[in-house]
Structures are given as C-alpha cells and as structure tokens.
C-alpha cells in the first residue's frame, strides 16, 4: 500500500479513485471502467510530475525520509554479491545501525559500509533508526583499515538523521569515534565513493561520506543539522523547519553547486520509493563509473585529491 506524504493528498485521492474503479470491475466482469481508470491514471501521472518538478527543500526532506524509500540493506542485496558481513568493533559491541563487510560489485572486490534504518517497527528499533553509536563508527574504521590493507575500494551508503546523542554513546566517546572515522576516510589509500541515499545528517553522515566522489540521489538531503533542530536553535520554534530547510541549502542541487556533491542521480518519477529497483540500479551504475575513473590511481594521489576536495568545499558557491 502506497504511503502518501502530506503534500500528496490530492494525488492520493485520484489514485484511490482509480483503484476503487478497478476493484469494482473485478467484482463485476460486465462493468467496463478501464477508460475512466486510465484517464485517472493519466491525471495522477501529470500531477505527480508537477508536484515533483517543483519540490521545496522541506518537501525534499519529507521525500528523503519516506519510510518506503530503499535502504542500505536493499542496496546491498540488489547490487552486491558474495556479501560477507563483519560484526562488532572488537571493543564494546556490534552496532546494528551500521552494516558492512566484504562484497563484490560486478566481480570487483570492495568493502561496503552503510547506515540501516530498518523498515518496520521491530527493525527500526533494532537498528536505532539508523543513528549509529560509537561502536558503529569503530566498526566502520575496522572495515576501512581492512580495505586499505588489502587494496579494496570502499563504497558507503549514507542514510542517517545523525549520530545517536544518548548518554551511553557520549560516555563511550561518540565525538571521538566520529572524528576517527572521518580521519580514516581521509587517510585511505584506495578509491572511496559515498552515496547519500536518503538523509545525510551532521557528523554522523560526514564520518562515512568524506570520500573522493560523493553521489546523491535527486531528492536526498545532506546537512550539518536537521531543519527542525536548526529552527529550534535559531528561532526557538521547531515549526519554522520550512524556513530552516531553505536556509541550510541541504538539497542535492545546492550541494552540487557548492562542491560537496559530485554527481546527482535522477530518481524515478515520484521518488525512489515508487520504483526502488530503478533507483538502486541507477545508484549502482553511478558508483561503477566513479570507481572505474579512479582505477589505477596511486594511494598518494587518491589521498591528495580527497583532501583537496574538502579544503575547497564551498569556495565556488561563496565566490558566486
């Protein structure tokens, strides 16, 4: 069953009517409603195109958070073969908000790491809604160390509201773990490609996304803070999240202009949640192209290019 966002109410009515007509026809074989249903389908498609052709930053936030959007687990299952997960940080525990391991991408051995939000109440609680604890970042560091040791490219799938801010996480060194993970990204002597598939929230995302090549889905977001958090700090009112979303410049299009994002992948009409397989395939193709371009480059060049990229971030947008 399709889950509609608040700005899709009129679309929900049209598609609902088309479904009702077809349900009636199914119960009465003599009833011919296909012409009317097809007209409603065409109207729905036109409205969908209109809605998604002019999404505001806040609406993009809503799309990026859609519960039916494909998650890390879906990308790994669809794009990678011979996936062998690695668990634990060898210090405290295994963080289920972060998944990763060795895999093959079109027979190319790689290390894949990502945030997993879960897709129902049980798995969302188990995965802590994709909010990693220190042990999650230390698991990622362990995987990146393996990648460097064995010369394996690193692919990350970012989808998190941010790192978990709980007391236990802070006691176990959350900030230090995020900083170490970011440092590990910058130190890698192998190609690193990061994809923002949903939300890229704060340092929790940066720790996985300090890559040579950053790819974003068309309606994904990437920001230093959530619009609600920003509004609470600046205006003491979380309901001003729409204004905050505008000010944060968190859309893929804004970030491409600023040099944070290197490539935007077009989503299926209506968002990745309407055709997950097409979205996953498009991301897979973009990752393969990026890895192919970096193939054969020395570790020193990869590190130098990566660091230069982050030193220059924002300069283009500021100059304009």
Backbone torsions as a table, in degrees:
resi	resn	phi	psi	omega
1	UNK	NA	130.4	-178.5
2	UNK	-69.7	132.4	174.7
3	UNK	-99.7	122.1	-175.8
4	UNK	-98.1	143.2	174.8
5	UNK	-82.1	164.8	-173.3
6	UNK	-61.6	-30.7	-179.8
7	UNK	-82.3	0.5	-179.7
8	UNK	-104.5	17.0	-175.3
9	UNK	-59.1	-44.6	-179.0
10	UNK	-66.5	-35.9	177.5
11	UNK	-64.7	-41.0	179.5
12	UNK	-60.3	-39.3	179.5
13	UNK	-64.1	-44.6	-178.6
14	UNK	-65.2	-49.2	-179.2
15	UNK	-66.1	-32.4	176.9
16	UNK	-64.8	-41.0	178.8
17	UNK	-64.4	-40.6	178.5
18	UNK	-62.8	-40.5	178.3
19	UNK	-65.7	-40.8	179.2
20	UNK	-62.3	-43.1	178.8
21	UNK	-60.7	-44.2	-179.2
22	UNK	-68.8	-32.8	176.8
23	UNK	-67.0	-38.8	177.2
24	UNK	-64.9	-42.4	179.8
25	UNK	-64.3	-34.4	179.6
26	UNK	-66.5	-31.0	-180.0
27	UNK	-85.6	-17.1	179.9
28	UNK	-134.9	96.1	-175.6
29	UNK	-57.4	-23.7	-178.7
30	UNK	-80.5	-13.1	-178.6
31	UNK	-82.7	124.6	179.5
32	UNK	-108.8	104.3	-177.2
33	UNK	-119.1	5.9	-172.8
34	UNK	-61.6	-36.2	-179.7
35	UNK	-63.7	-45.9	179.1
36	UNK	-66.2	-41.1	180.0
37	UNK	-65.0	-39.7	179.2
38	UNK	-64.5	-37.2	178.1
39	UNK	-65.3	-39.1	177.2
40	UNK	-67.2	-38.3	176.9
41	UNK	-60.3	-43.6	-179.4
42	UNK	-65.2	-39.7	178.7
43	UNK	-66.0	-40.2	179.1
44	UNK	-64.5	-42.8	-179.6
45	UNK	-63.7	-40.4	178.9
46	UNK	-64.3	-41.9	179.6
47	UNK	-68.6	-37.6	178.2
48	UNK	-62.2	-43.3	178.9
49	UNK	-62.5	-40.7	-179.6
50	UNK	-67.3	-44.7	-179.0
51	UNK	-62.6	-47.6	-175.0
52	UNK	-83.1	-7.8	176.2
53	UNK	-82.7	-13.1	-178.4
54	UNK	-141.2	48.4	178.4
55	UNK	-69.5	133.9	173.2
56	UNK	-77.3	163.6	176.6
57	UNK	-54.9	-39.1	179.9
58	UNK	-66.4	-40.5	178.1
59	UNK	-65.8	-33.2	175.5
60	UNK	-64.2	-36.3	175.8
61	UNK	-60.1	-43.0	-179.9
62	UNK	-64.1	-41.4	179.2
63	UNK	-66.5	-42.6	-179.7
64	UNK	-60.8	-27.7	-178.2
65	UNK	-97.0	4.2	-175.5
66	UNK	-55.9	129.9	-175.9
67	UNK	-62.6	-22.5	-178.9
68	UNK	-92.1	1.0	179.1
69	UNK	-64.8	139.5	179.8
70	UNK	-61.3	138.7	-177.6
71	UNK	-108.2	177.7	-176.8
72	UNK	-50.2	-46.4	-178.2
73	UNK	-58.5	-38.1	-180.0
74	UNK	-67.6	-41.3	179.4
75	UNK	-65.0	-42.8	-179.5
76	UNK	-63.9	-43.5	-179.1
77	UNK	-64.0	-35.8	-174.3
78	UNK	-86.5	-37.8	-171.2
79	UNK	-97.2	-28.9	-171.3
80	UNK	-110.5	148.5	175.1
81	UNK	-117.7	164.4	179.0
82	UNK	51.9	37.4	-179.6
83	UNK	-70.2	122.5	178.7
84	UNK	-120.6	102.8	-176.4
85	UNK	-70.3	147.0	171.5
86	UNK	-111.9	135.8	-175.5
87	UNK	-117.1	148.0	171.4
88	UNK	82.9	159.3	178.8
89	UNK	-107.0	3.7	-178.7
90	UNK	59.7	26.5	178.4
91	UNK	-138.5	-41.0	-175.2
92	UNK	-135.9	-57.8	-174.6
93	UNK	-167.2	-178.5	173.6
94	UNK	-102.4	127.4	179.5
95	UNK	-96.9	114.0	-176.9
96	UNK	-76.1	-7.6	175.8
97	UNK	-74.1	-17.3	178.8
98	UNK	-119.5	127.0	174.5
99	UNK	-121.3	148.9	-179.8
100	UNK	-177.2	163.6	179.9
101	UNK	172.3	-167.6	176.9
102	UNK	-88.4	145.4	-179.6
103	UNK	-160.1	177.8	174.9
104	UNK	-122.8	136.7	174.9
105	UNK	-116.7	102.9	-173.1
106	UNK	54.1	48.8	179.5
107	UNK	70.2	1.9	175.6
108	UNK	-89.9	119.5	178.5
109	UNK	-68.4	132.3	-178.5
110	UNK	-142.3	168.0	167.1
111	UNK	-107.2	128.4	177.5
112	UNK	-116.7	135.3	-178.8
113	UNK	-136.6	140.3	178.4
114	UNK	-162.5	163.1	172.7
115	UNK	-87.1	137.1	176.7
116	UNK	-121.6	121.8	-177.6
117	UNK	-86.9	-25.0	-172.4
118	UNK	90.5	160.5	-175.8
119	UNK	-125.5	5.5	172.4
120	UNK	-150.6	177.8	-174.1
121	UNK	-57.1	-45.5	-176.9
122	UNK	-63.7	-49.6	-176.6
123	UNK	-72.5	-29.6	176.8
124	UNK	-65.8	-39.9	176.6
125	UNK	-67.4	-42.2	179.7
126	UNK	-62.5	-39.0	-178.0
127	UNK	-90.6	2.2	-179.9
128	UNK	55.5	35.6	177.6
129	UNK	57.1	28.5	178.0
130	UNK	78.8	9.7	179.9
131	UNK	-95.2	107.9	-173.9
132	UNK	-76.6	148.0	172.8
133	UNK	-98.8	175.0	-178.1
134	UNK	-54.4	-38.0	-179.3
135	UNK	-65.2	-25.6	175.4
136	UNK	-68.2	-43.6	179.0
137	UNK	-69.6	-34.1	178.0
138	UNK	-71.3	-31.2	172.8
139	UNK	-64.5	-41.8	178.7
140	UNK	-63.2	-40.7	177.6
141	UNK	-61.3	-42.0	178.3
142	UNK	-59.3	-42.0	179.6
143	UNK	-68.1	-40.0	179.3
144	UNK	-67.4	-35.0	176.4
145	UNK	-63.0	-41.3	176.4
146	UNK	-62.8	-42.2	179.7
147	UNK	-59.5	-44.4	-179.9
148	UNK	-65.3	-40.4	-177.2
149	UNK	-65.0	-39.6	-174.6
150	UNK	-104.4	7.3	175.9
151	UNK	68.0	38.2	-178.1
152	UNK	-103.3	131.0	175.0
153	UNK	-59.5	151.5	179.8
154	UNK	-112.4	129.7	175.5
155	UNK	-119.6	125.2	178.1
156	UNK	-116.4	146.8	179.7
157	UNK	-120.0	106.7	-172.2
158	UNK	-98.5	125.2	177.3
159	UNK	-160.3	84.6	-176.0
160	UNK	-148.3	141.6	173.3
161	UNK	-69.9	-18.2	-178.2
162	UNK	146.4	172.1	177.9
163	UNK	-67.5	150.5	-178.2
164	UNK	-67.0	126.8	-175.8
165	UNK	-95.4	17.8	-175.8
166	UNK	-69.2	163.4	-177.4
167	UNK	-59.7	-45.8	-178.9
168	UNK	-61.2	-40.2	179.0
169	UNK	-63.5	-42.0	179.1
170	UNK	-65.9	-39.1	179.4
171	UNK	-63.8	-31.4	-178.1
172	UNK	-91.8	9.0	172.5
173	UNK	89.6	49.6	-177.7
174	UNK	-57.9	-50.1	-176.9
175	UNK	-62.4	-42.3	179.8
176	UNK	-64.1	-39.7	-179.6
177	UNK	-65.3	-40.9	177.6
178	UNK	-63.2	-44.8	-179.8
179	UNK	-62.8	-41.9	179.4
180	UNK	-65.4	-36.9	178.9
181	UNK	-67.4	-41.4	176.9
182	UNK	-63.1	-41.4	177.3
183	UNK	-62.1	-40.0	178.8
184	UNK	-62.4	-39.7	176.9
185	UNK	-59.8	-47.0	-176.9
186	UNK	-67.7	-25.5	-176.1
187	UNK	-89.2	-10.1	-175.9
188	UNK	-60.6	135.5	175.6
189	UNK	-100.6	20.7	178.5
190	UNK	-126.3	159.8	178.1
191	UNK	-60.3	139.5	176.8
192	UNK	-131.4	125.1	178.2
193	UNK	-121.0	127.4	179.0
194	UNK	-114.4	138.6	178.4
195	UNK	-122.9	126.8	175.4
196	UNK	-92.6	105.5	-173.9
197	UNK	-96.7	-11.6	179.2
198	UNK	-152.1	-101.2	176.2
199	UNK	-98.3	138.8	169.8
200	UNK	-118.6	94.4	-171.8
201	UNK	-102.6	113.2	167.6
202	UNK	56.5	-153.2	-178.5
203	UNK	-63.4	-24.8	177.0
204	UNK	-60.5	-28.5	176.8
205	UNK	-90.3	-40.8	-178.6
206	UNK	-57.0	-34.6	-178.2
207	UNK	-62.3	-19.3	177.5
208	UNK	-112.3	-8.5	-169.2
209	UNK	-116.8	14.2	177.5
210	UNK	-86.0	72.3	-168.5
211	UNK	-113.8	167.8	173.8
212	UNK	-63.6	-39.0	-174.6
213	UNK	-135.7	121.0	-178.8
214	UNK	-109.9	122.3	-179.9
215	UNK	-109.6	138.5	175.6
216	UNK	-127.7	139.0	169.1
217	UNK	-68.0	152.0	-173.2
218	UNK	-51.0	-40.0	-177.4
219	UNK	-108.0	16.8	175.4
220	UNK	-77.7	163.1	178.7
221	UNK	-130.5	154.7	-177.8
222	UNK	-150.4	118.3	-171.1
223	UNK	-153.9	157.9	179.1
224	UNK	-70.1	-22.3	-179.2
225	UNK	-158.4	156.8	177.9
226	UNK	-70.5	154.2	177.1
227	UNK	-57.8	-37.3	179.6
228	UNK	-65.7	-42.2	178.8
229	UNK	-65.9	-41.5	178.9
230	UNK	-61.9	-45.1	-179.4
231	UNK	-63.9	-38.0	179.8
232	UNK	-65.0	-36.4	-178.5
233	UNK	-77.7	-47.6	-173.9
234	UNK	-77.6	-41.4	-174.8
235	UNK	-116.3	2.2	-177.4
236	UNK	55.7	30.1	-177.4
237	UNK	-150.5	105.9	-178.1
238	UNK	-64.3	-20.1	-179.3
239	UNK	-71.9	-8.4	176.7
240	UNK	-89.7	27.2	-176.9
241	UNK	-63.9	-26.7	179.8
242	UNK	-66.3	-44.0	177.7
243	UNK	-65.7	-38.4	179.7
244	UNK	-64.6	-41.3	179.7
245	UNK	-61.1	-37.7	177.2
246	UNK	-64.9	-44.5	-174.6
247	UNK	-71.1	-30.6	-173.9
248	UNK	-73.8	-20.0	-177.3
249	UNK	53.4	56.6	-172.9
250	UNK	-99.1	-0.3	-178.5
251	UNK	-79.5	160.1	178.9
252	UNK	-58.7	-36.8	-177.9
253	UNK	-66.9	-42.6	176.9
254	UNK	-64.0	-42.9	-175.5
255	UNK	-71.7	-28.1	173.8
256	UNK	-65.8	-41.9	179.8
257	UNK	-64.4	-35.5	-178.3
258	UNK	-83.0	-10.5	179.6
259	UNK	89.8	6.1	177.2
260	UNK	-76.5	-42.2	179.3
261	UNK	-102.3	138.1	-178.8
262	UNK	-98.1	-26.4	-175.2
263	UNK	-152.6	135.0	177.5
264	UNK	-107.5	128.5	178.3
265	UNK	-98.8	123.5	-180.0
266	UNK	-66.1	134.5	178.7
267	UNK	-92.4	157.7	173.6
268	UNK	-58.0	154.0	179.6
269	UNK	-56.7	125.4	-179.0
270	UNK	94.1	2.0	177.3
271	UNK	100.7	162.1	-176.8
272	UNK	-60.3	-27.1	-177.9
273	UNK	-70.4	-17.5	179.7
274	UNK	-83.8	-22.8	177.0
275	UNK	-148.9	73.3	-175.9
276	UNK	-55.4	-40.6	-176.7
277	UNK	-62.9	-41.0	179.3
278	UNK	-65.0	-40.2	179.6
279	UNK	-65.2	-43.4	-179.6
280	UNK	-63.8	-43.7	179.1
281	UNK	-61.6	-41.9	-179.8
282	UNK	-63.4	-41.2	177.8
283	UNK	-64.9	-44.0	179.4
284	UNK	-57.3	-43.9	179.7
285	UNK	-63.3	-41.4	-179.4
286	UNK	-66.1	-39.7	178.8
287	UNK	-64.2	-43.2	-179.5
288	UNK	-62.8	-41.2	178.7
289	UNK	-62.3	-44.9	-178.5
290	UNK	-63.5	-43.3	179.7
291	UNK	-66.2	-38.4	179.3
292	UNK	-62.1	-39.6	-179.5
293	UNK	-64.8	-30.8	-178.2
294	UNK	-92.7	-5.0	-177.5
295	UNK	-58.9	132.5	176.7
296	UNK	88.0	-7.8	178.9
297	UNK	-75.1	145.8	-179.0
298	UNK	-71.9	158.5	178.2
299	UNK	-60.6	-38.5	179.9
300	UNK	-63.4	-41.5	179.5
301	UNK	-67.4	-42.9	179.4
302	UNK	-60.0	-44.7	178.8
303	UNK	-65.2	-43.8	-178.8
304	UNK	-63.1	-45.7	-179.5
305	UNK	-64.0	-39.4	-178.9
306	UNK	-64.7	-46.2	-179.0
307	UNK	-66.7	-39.4	178.1
308	UNK	-62.0	-41.2	179.2
309	UNK	-55.6	-45.0	-175.6
310	UNK	-79.2	-24.8	174.4
311	UNK	-70.6	-28.3	-175.9
312	UNK	-94.8	-3.4	-176.9
313	UNK	-57.1	133.4	176.2
314	UNK	88.6	-17.0	-175.8
315	UNK	-63.7	-36.7	179.9
316	UNK	-64.6	-47.5	-179.0
317	UNK	-66.4	-36.5	-179.7
318	UNK	-69.9	-37.5	179.7
319	UNK	-65.2	-34.8	179.1
320	UNK	-70.0	NA	NA
